Amino acid sequence: MAKKNEGAGIDRKLHDPVKDKLSPVFPLDLSKAKTISALVRGMADTAFTGRQLGEAVDVLEAMARDKDCFVVMTLAGAMTVAKQGLIICDLIDRGLVNAVVSTGALMAHGLVEATGCKHYRYDPRMNDVELYEAGYNRVYDTLEPEQNLDHVELVMEDVLGHWDTGETMCSYRLNQAIGQHLKKKTKGRGILKSAYERGVPVFVPAFTDSEMGLDVALNNRMRAREGKPLLRYDPFLDLNYFAETLLKQKRLGIFTVGGGVPRNWAQQFGPYCELRVRRAGEDVELKRYHYGVRVCPEPVYWGGLSGSPYSEAISWGKFVPPAEGGRFGEVFVDATVGLPIMCAALLERLGKKYKKASF
């Protein structure tokens, strides 16, 4: 028998993919894709990001149809400046999102939109020094006029002016009050308005990192100058209310746009429960997310949480493994492309009359 040389190939025993139960892929036939849902179903049988997107919509649909699944949506990035806010309103209005965890900036820019102000296209002929001098704040290719944020401050001034100083503030309580204000004072749609109407709490973990956080800080400075009681803020009220809300649910799902603090804050629910049992000796259920869908182009190799896969989060006790029933979809695409297509396909599948009951 001849001696095998190092690095030599082998006489392969070829398998039958049908007997191995492999799933085939199929050409995307646009002549058969008469709806967005049909297009996305076809994409699920293709490859690369198209397959990711198609499979993620299947998970979204499963979350939506699971009447025992409480869905947390986490939001990062300039989604409201990018005019994606009404999609989020649709998900809340239809009962498909039951809690929101967001950056404060996203909510502040959404408040601009909800009160009738507009964002504008960036004209590349203007440089950033000119934009600064003209009071135009640039978010990539879109402008947020500073006067819009002054308008937000007037809304905040009204809400904070009616705040009971005997009640400690936290983000979900403040956002609820803003939503109530919008319902009374505005005609248009908005995330916080929809959330108030559907009883959906909106949490902003990094509250001081936002226009709204700065408005509260400035309001307190003016209160101190006038000798008035200061507004007290406690972020742990948010953490514990979020945890107690999720502990009441049978199954949990998370729909993440972007990553950052909102994603991590929402996902740390599982470890928080574990630590309450292991370190604090409490008798609470060790709960994890059963479903997960995320839309984020950040690659895993940068090492940040935004790009980390759900498989990594399983090791932290944040998600139910697939072997135990966990279902996940991860789409590496710009959310302004992925989110509209995915949600349009989802709503089309569910039908106009489908509305999930409130939790």
Contacts in CASP RR format, 6 or more apart in sequence:
PFRMAT RR
TARGET T0000
AUTHOR 0000-0000-0000
METHOD contacts of the structure
MODEL  1
MAKKNEGAGIDRKLHDPVKDKLSPVFPLDLSKAKTISALVRGMADTAFTG
RQLGEAVDVLEAMARDKDCFVVMTLAGAMTVAKQGLIICDLIDRGLVNAV
VSTGALMAHGLVEATGCKHYRYDPRMNDVELYEAGYNRVYDTLEPEQNLD
HVELVMEDVLGHWDTGETMCSYRLNQAIGQHLKKKTKGRGILKSAYERGV
PVFVPAFTDSEMGLDVALNNRMRAREGKPLLRYDPFLDLNYFAETLLKQK
RLGIFTVGGGVPRNWAQQFGPYCELRVRRAGEDVELKRYHYGVRVCPEPV
YWGGLSGSPYSEAISWGKFVPPAEGGRFGEVFVDATVGLPIMCAALLERL
GKKYKKASF
17 24 0 8 1.000
24 45 0 8 1.000
25 45 0 8 1.000
25 46 0 8 1.000
25 47 0 8 1.000
25 51 0 8 1.000
26 42 0 8 1.000
26 45 0 8 1.000
26 46 0 8 1.000
27 46 0 8 1.000
28 42 0 8 1.000
28 43 0 8 1.000
28 45 0 8 1.000
28 46 0 8 1.000
29 42 0 8 1.000
30 39 0 8 1.000
32 38 0 8 1.000
33 39 0 8 1.000
33 42 0 8 1.000
35 348 0 8 1.000
36 341 0 8 1.000
36 344 0 8 1.000
36 345 0 8 1.000
36 348 0 8 1.000
37 57 0 8 1.000
37 345 0 8 1.000
37 348 0 8 1.000
37 349 0 8 1.000
39 345 0 8 1.000
40 53 0 8 1.000
40 54 0 8 1.000
40 57 0 8 1.000
40 341 0 8 1.000
40 342 0 8 1.000
40 345 0 8 1.000
41 54 0 8 1.000
42 54 0 8 1.000
43 50 0 8 1.000
43 51 0 8 1.000
43 53 0 8 1.000
43 54 0 8 1.000
44 50 0 8 1.000
44 51 0 8 1.000
44 53 0 8 1.000
44 54 0 8 1.000
44 55 0 8 1.000
44 57 0 8 1.000
44 58 0 8 1.000
45 51 0 8 1.000
49 331 0 8 1.000
49 332 0 8 1.000
49 333 0 8 1.000
52 329 0 8 1.000
52 330 0 8 1.000
52 331 0 8 1.000
52 332 0 8 1.000
52 333 0 8 1.000
53 331 0 8 1.000
53 333 0 8 1.000
53 338 0 8 1.000
53 341 0 8 1.000
53 342 0 8 1.000
54 342 0 8 1.000
54 345 0 8 1.000
55 329 0 8 1.000
56 293 0 8 1.000
56 295 0 8 1.000
56 329 0 8 1.000
56 330 0 8 1.000
56 331 0 8 1.000
56 342 0 8 1.000
57 342 0 8 1.000
57 345 0 8 1.000
57 346 0 8 1.000
57 349 0 8 1.000
59 291 0 8 1.000
59 292 0 8 1.000
59 293 0 8 1.000
59 327 0 8 1.000
59 328 0 8 1.000
59 329 0 8 1.000
60 255 0 8 1.000
60 293 0 8 1.000
60 342 0 8 1.000
60 343 0 8 1.000
60 346 0 8 1.000
61 346 0 8 1.000
61 349 0 8 1.000
61 350 0 8 1.000
62 291 0 8 1.000
62 327 0 8 1.000
63 69 0 8 1.000
63 71 0 8 1.000
63 96 0 8 1.000
63 253 0 8 1.000
63 255 0 8 1.000
63 291 0 8 1.000
63 292 0 8 1.000
63 293 0 8 1.000
64 71 0 8 1.000
64 96 0 8 1.000
64 346 0 8 1.000
64 350 0 8 1.000
64 354 0 8 1.000
64 356 0 8 1.000
65 350 0 8 1.000
66 251 0 8 1.000
66 291 0 8 1.000
67 356 0 8 1.000
67 357 0 8 1.000
68 249 0 8 1.000
68 250 0 8 1.000
68 251 0 8 1.000
69 249 0 8 1.000
69 250 0 8 1.000
69 251 0 8 1.000
69 252 0 8 1.000
69 253 0 8 1.000
69 290 0 8 1.000
69 291 0 8 1.000
70 98 0 8 1.000
70 99 0 8 1.000
70 245 0 8 1.000
70 246 0 8 1.000
70 249 0 8 1.000
70 250 0 8 1.000
70 251 0 8 1.000
70 252 0 8 1.000
70 253 0 8 1.000
70 359 0 8 1.000
71 96 0 8 1.000
71 97 0 8 1.000
71 98 0 8 1.000
71 99 0 8 1.000
71 252 0 8 1.000
71 253 0 8 1.000
71 254 0 8 1.000
71 255 0 8 1.000
71 291 0 8 1.000
72 97 0 8 1.000
72 98 0 8 1.000
72 99 0 8 1.000
72 100 0 8 1.000
72 101 0 8 1.000
72 246 0 8 1.000
72 252 0 8 1.000
72 253 0 8 1.000
72 254 0 8 1.000
72 255 0 8 1.000
72 266 0 8 1.000
73 88 0 8 1.000
73 91 0 8 1.000
73 97 0 8 1.000
73 99 0 8 1.000
73 100 0 8 1.000
73 101 0 8 1.000
73 254 0 8 1.000
73 255 0 8 1.000
73 256 0 8 1.000
73 257 0 8 1.000
74 100 0 8 1.000
74 101 0 8 1.000
74 102 0 8 1.000
74 254 0 8 1.000
74 255 0 8 1.000
74 256 0 8 1.000
74 257 0 8 1.000
74 258 0 8 1.000
74 259 0 8 1.000
74 262 0 8 1.000
74 263 0 8 1.000
74 265 0 8 1.000
74 266 0 8 1.000
75 88 0 8 1.000
75 100 0 8 1.000
75 101 0 8 1.000
75 102 0 8 1.000
75 103 0 8 1.000
75 106 0 8 1.000
75 257 0 8 1.000
75 258 0 8 1.000
75 262 0 8 1.000
76 102 0 8 1.000
76 103 0 8 1.000
76 106 0 8 1.000
76 257 0 8 1.000
76 258 0 8 1.000
76 259 0 8 1.000
76 260 0 8 1.000
76 261 0 8 1.000
76 262 0 8 1.000
76 263 0 8 1.000
76 306 0 8 1.000
77 103 0 8 1.000
77 105 0 8 1.000
77 106 0 8 1.000
77 257 0 8 1.000
77 258 0 8 1.000
77 335 0 8 1.000
78 105 0 8 1.000
78 106 0 8 1.000
78 109 0 8 1.000
78 139 0 8 1.000
78 140 0 8 1.000
78 142 0 8 1.000
79 85 0 8 1.000
79 88 0 8 1.000
79 106 0 8 1.000
79 257 0 8 1.000
79 335 0 8 1.000
79 336 0 8 1.000
79 339 0 8 1.000
80 106 0 8 1.000
80 107 0 8 1.000
80 109 0 8 1.000
80 110 0 8 1.000
80 112 0 8 1.000
80 113 0 8 1.000
80 191 0 8 1.000
81 109 0 8 1.000
81 119 0 8 1.000
81 139 0 8 1.000
81 142 0 8 1.000
81 144 0 8 1.000
82 142 0 8 1.000
82 335 0 8 1.000
82 336 0 8 1.000
83 113 0 8 1.000
83 119 0 8 1.000
84 335 0 8 1.000
84 336 0 8 1.000
84 339 0 8 1.000
84 340 0 8 1.000
85 110 0 8 1.000
85 113 0 8 1.000
85 190 0 8 1.000
85 191 0 8 1.000
86 189 0 8 1.000
86 190 0 8 1.000
87 339 0 8 1.000
87 340 0 8 1.000
87 343 0 8 1.000
88 97 0 8 1.000
88 100 0 8 1.000
88 191 0 8 1.000
88 194 0 8 1.000
89 189 0 8 1.000
89 190 0 8 1.000
89 191 0 8 1.000
89 193 0 8 1.000
89 194 0 8 1.000
90 343 0 8 1.000
90 347 0 8 1.000
91 97 0 8 1.000
91 255 0 8 1.000
91 343 0 8 1.000
92 100 0 8 1.000
92 191 0 8 1.000
92 194 0 8 1.000
92 195 0 8 1.000
92 198 0 8 1.000
92 200 0 8 1.000
93 194 0 8 1.000
93 197 0 8 1.000
93 198 0 8 1.000
94 347 0 8 1.000
94 350 0 8 1.000
94 354 0 8 1.000
94 355 0 8 1.000
94 356 0 8 1.000
95 198 0 8 1.000
95 355 0 8 1.000
95 356 0 8 1.000
95 357 0 8 1.000
95 358 0 8 1.000
96 346 0 8 1.000
96 356 0 8 1.000
97 200 0 8 1.000
97 255 0 8 1.000
98 200 0 8 1.000
98 358 0 8 1.000
98 359 0 8 1.000
99 200 0 8 1.000
99 201 0 8 1.000
99 202 0 8 1.000
99 203 0 8 1.000
99 242 0 8 1.000
99 245 0 8 1.000
99 246 0 8 1.000
100 191 0 8 1.000
100 195 0 8 1.000
100 200 0 8 1.000
100 201 0 8 1.000
100 202 0 8 1.000
100 203 0 8 1.000
101 202 0 8 1.000
101 203 0 8 1.000
101 204 0 8 1.000
101 205 0 8 1.000
101 242 0 8 1.000
101 262 0 8 1.000
101 263 0 8 1.000
101 265 0 8 1.000
101 266 0 8 1.000
102 202 0 8 1.000
102 203 0 8 1.000
102 204 0 8 1.000
102 262 0 8 1.000
103 204 0 8 1.000
103 206 0 8 1.000
103 209 0 8 1.000
103 210 0 8 1.000
103 261 0 8 1.000
103 262 0 8 1.000
104 204 0 8 1.000
104 206 0 8 1.000
104 207 0 8 1.000
104 209 0 8 1.000
104 210 0 8 1.000
104 211 0 8 1.000
104 212 0 8 1.000
104 213 0 8 1.000
105 209 0 8 1.000
105 210 0 8 1.000
105 211 0 8 1.000
107 175 0 8 1.000
107 191 0 8 1.000
107 192 0 8 1.000
107 202 0 8 1.000
107 204 0 8 1.000
107 210 0 8 1.000
107 212 0 8 1.000
108 149 0 8 1.000
108 152 0 8 1.000
108 210 0 8 1.000
108 211 0 8 1.000
108 212 0 8 1.000
109 119 0 8 1.000
109 144 0 8 1.000
110 190 0 8 1.000
110 191 0 8 1.000
110 192 0 8 1.000
111 152 0 8 1.000
111 155 0 8 1.000
111 178 0 8 1.000
111 182 0 8 1.000
111 192 0 8 1.000
111 212 0 8 1.000
112 119 0 8 1.000
112 144 0 8 1.000
112 148 0 8 1.000
112 149 0 8 1.000
112 151 0 8 1.000
112 152 0 8 1.000
113 119 0 8 1.000
113 190 0 8 1.000
114 182 0 8 1.000
114 186 0 8 1.000
114 188 0 8 1.000
114 189 0 8 1.000
114 190 0 8 1.000
114 191 0 8 1.000
114 192 0 8 1.000
114 193 0 8 1.000
115 151 0 8 1.000
115 152 0 8 1.000
115 155 0 8 1.000
115 182 0 8 1.000
115 186 0 8 1.000
116 186 0 8 1.000
116 188 0 8 1.000
117 145 0 8 1.000
117 148 0 8 1.000
117 151 0 8 1.000
118 148 0 8 1.000
119 142 0 8 1.000
119 143 0 8 1.000
119 144 0 8 1.000
119 148 0 8 1.000
120 136 0 8 1.000
120 142 0 8 1.000
120 143 0 8 1.000
120 145 0 8 1.000
121 141 0 8 1.000
121 142 0 8 1.000
121 143 0 8 1.000
122 138 0 8 1.000
122 140 0 8 1.000
122 141 0 8 1.000
122 142 0 8 1.000
122 143 0 8 1.000
126 134 0 8 1.000
126 136 0 8 1.000
128 138 0 8 1.000
131 137 0 8 1.000
131 138 0 8 1.000
131 143 0 8 1.000
135 145 0 8 1.000
135 146 0 8 1.000
135 147 0 8 1.000
136 143 0 8 1.000
136 144 0 8 1.000
136 145 0 8 1.000
136 146 0 8 1.000
137 143 0 8 1.000
137 144 0 8 1.000
137 145 0 8 1.000
137 146 0 8 1.000
137 149 0 8 1.000
138 144 0 8 1.000
149 211 0 8 1.000
152 211 0 8 1.000
152 212 0 8 1.000
152 215 0 8 1.000
153 211 0 8 1.000
153 215 0 8 1.000
153 218 0 8 1.000
155 178 0 8 1.000
155 181 0 8 1.000
156 178 0 8 1.000
156 212 0 8 1.000
156 215 0 8 1.000
156 216 0 8 1.000
156 219 0 8 1.000
157 215 0 8 1.000
157 219 0 8 1.000
158 181 0 8 1.000
159 174 0 8 1.000
159 177 0 8 1.000
159 178 0 8 1.000
159 181 0 8 1.000
160 215 0 8 1.000
160 216 0 8 1.000
160 219 0 8 1.000
160 231 0 8 1.000
161 219 0 8 1.000
162 177 0 8 1.000
163 169 0 8 1.000
163 177 0 8 1.000
163 231 0 8 1.000
165 228 0 8 1.000
165 229 0 8 1.000
165 230 0 8 1.000
165 231 0 8 1.000
165 232 0 8 1.000
166 229 0 8 1.000
166 232 0 8 1.000
167 173 0 8 1.000
168 232 0 8 1.000
168 233 0 8 1.000
168 234 0 8 1.000
168 237 0 8 1.000
169 216 0 8 1.000
169 231 0 8 1.000
169 232 0 8 1.000
169 233 0 8 1.000
169 234 0 8 1.000
170 233 0 8 1.000
170 234 0 8 1.000
170 235 0 8 1.000
170 236 0 8 1.000
170 237 0 8 1.000
170 238 0 8 1.000
170 241 0 8 1.000
171 202 0 8 1.000
171 203 0 8 1.000
171 204 0 8 1.000
171 205 0 8 1.000
171 207 0 8 1.000
171 235 0 8 1.000
171 238 0 8 1.000
172 201 0 8 1.000
172 202 0 8 1.000
172 203 0 8 1.000
172 237 0 8 1.000
172 238 0 8 1.000
172 241 0 8 1.000
172 242 0 8 1.000
173 237 0 8 1.000
174 212 0 8 1.000
174 216 0 8 1.000
175 192 0 8 1.000
175 195 0 8 1.000
175 201 0 8 1.000
175 202 0 8 1.000
175 203 0 8 1.000
175 204 0 8 1.000
176 195 0 8 1.000
176 196 0 8 1.000
176 199 0 8 1.000
176 201 0 8 1.000
176 202 0 8 1.000
178 192 0 8 1.000
178 196 0 8 1.000
179 192 0 8 1.000
179 193 0 8 1.000
179 195 0 8 1.000
179 196 0 8 1.000
180 196 0 8 1.000
182 190 0 8 1.000
182 192 0 8 1.000
182 193 0 8 1.000
182 196 0 8 1.000
183 193 0 8 1.000
183 196 0 8 1.000
183 197 0 8 1.000
186 193 0 8 1.000
191 202 0 8 1.000
192 202 0 8 1.000
194 200 0 8 1.000
195 201 0 8 1.000
195 202 0 8 1.000
198 358 0 8 1.000
199 358 0 8 1.000
201 241 0 8 1.000
201 242 0 8 1.000
201 245 0 8 1.000
203 238 0 8 1.000
203 242 0 8 1.000
203 265 0 8 1.000
204 210 0 8 1.000
204 212 0 8 1.000
204 238 0 8 1.000
205 235 0 8 1.000
205 238 0 8 1.000
205 261 0 8 1.000
205 262 0 8 1.000
205 265 0 8 1.000
206 261 0 8 1.000
207 213 0 8 1.000
207 216 0 8 1.000
207 233 0 8 1.000
207 235 0 8 1.000
208 214 0 8 1.000
208 217 0 8 1.000
216 231 0 8 1.000
216 233 0 8 1.000
219 231 0 8 1.000
220 230 0 8 1.000
220 231 0 8 1.000
223 229 0 8 1.000
223 230 0 8 1.000
223 231 0 8 1.000
224 230 0 8 1.000
239 272 0 8 1.000
242 266 0 8 1.000
242 269 0 8 1.000
243 269 0 8 1.000
243 272 0 8 1.000
243 273 0 8 1.000
246 252 0 8 1.000
246 269 0 8 1.000
246 287 0 8 1.000
247 273 0 8 1.000
247 284 0 8 1.000
247 285 0 8 1.000
247 287 0 8 1.000
249 287 0 8 1.000
249 359 0 8 1.000
251 290 0 8 1.000
251 291 0 8 1.000
252 269 0 8 1.000
252 287 0 8 1.000
252 288 0 8 1.000
252 289 0 8 1.000
252 290 0 8 1.000
252 291 0 8 1.000
253 289 0 8 1.000
253 290 0 8 1.000
253 291 0 8 1.000
253 292 0 8 1.000
254 266 0 8 1.000
254 267 0 8 1.000
254 289 0 8 1.000
254 291 0 8 1.000
254 292 0 8 1.000
254 293 0 8 1.000
254 294 0 8 1.000
255 292 0 8 1.000
255 293 0 8 1.000
255 294 0 8 1.000
256 262 0 8 1.000
256 263 0 8 1.000
256 266 0 8 1.000
256 292 0 8 1.000
256 293 0 8 1.000
256 294 0 8 1.000
256 295 0 8 1.000
256 296 0 8 1.000
257 294 0 8 1.000
257 295 0 8 1.000
257 296 0 8 1.000
257 335 0 8 1.000
257 339 0 8 1.000
258 294 0 8 1.000
258 295 0 8 1.000
258 296 0 8 1.000
258 298 0 8 1.000
258 306 0 8 1.000
258 335 0 8 1.000
259 294 0 8 1.000
259 296 0 8 1.000
259 298 0 8 1.000
259 305 0 8 1.000
259 306 0 8 1.000
259 307 0 8 1.000
260 305 0 8 1.000
260 306 0 8 1.000
263 294 0 8 1.000
263 305 0 8 1.000
263 306 0 8 1.000
264 305 0 8 1.000
267 289 0 8 1.000
267 313 0 8 1.000
267 316 0 8 1.000
267 318 0 8 1.000
267 319 0 8 1.000
268 318 0 8 1.000
269 287 0 8 1.000
269 289 0 8 1.000
269 318 0 8 1.000
270 286 0 8 1.000
270 287 0 8 1.000
270 288 0 8 1.000
270 317 0 8 1.000
270 318 0 8 1.000
271 316 0 8 1.000
271 317 0 8 1.000
271 318 0 8 1.000
273 284 0 8 1.000
273 285 0 8 1.000
273 286 0 8 1.000
273 287 0 8 1.000
274 286 0 8 1.000
274 317 0 8 1.000
276 282 0 8 1.000
276 284 0 8 1.000
277 283 0 8 1.000
277 284 0 8 1.000
277 286 0 8 1.000
288 317 0 8 1.000
288 318 0 8 1.000
288 319 0 8 1.000
288 320 0 8 1.000
289 318 0 8 1.000
289 319 0 8 1.000
289 320 0 8 1.000
290 319 0 8 1.000
290 320 0 8 1.000
290 325 0 8 1.000
290 326 0 8 1.000
290 327 0 8 1.000
291 326 0 8 1.000
291 327 0 8 1.000
291 328 0 8 1.000
292 310 0 8 1.000
292 319 0 8 1.000
292 327 0 8 1.000
292 328 0 8 1.000
292 329 0 8 1.000
293 328 0 8 1.000
293 329 0 8 1.000
293 330 0 8 1.000
293 331 0 8 1.000
294 310 0 8 1.000
294 329 0 8 1.000
294 330 0 8 1.000
294 331 0 8 1.000
295 331 0 8 1.000
295 333 0 8 1.000
295 335 0 8 1.000
295 338 0 8 1.000
295 339 0 8 1.000
295 342 0 8 1.000
296 306 0 8 1.000
296 307 0 8 1.000
296 330 0 8 1.000
296 331 0 8 1.000
296 332 0 8 1.000
296 335 0 8 1.000
297 332 0 8 1.000
297 333 0 8 1.000
297 334 0 8 1.000
298 304 0 8 1.000
298 306 0 8 1.000
298 307 0 8 1.000
298 332 0 8 1.000
299 307 0 8 1.000
299 332 0 8 1.000
300 307 0 8 1.000
300 308 0 8 1.000
300 309 0 8 1.000
300 312 0 8 1.000
309 330 0 8 1.000
310 319 0 8 1.000
310 328 0 8 1.000
310 329 0 8 1.000
310 330 0 8 1.000
313 319 0 8 1.000
314 320 0 8 1.000
314 321 0 8 1.000
319 326 0 8 1.000
319 328 0 8 1.000
320 326 0 8 1.000
322 328 0 8 1.000
331 338 0 8 1.000
331 342 0 8 1.000
END
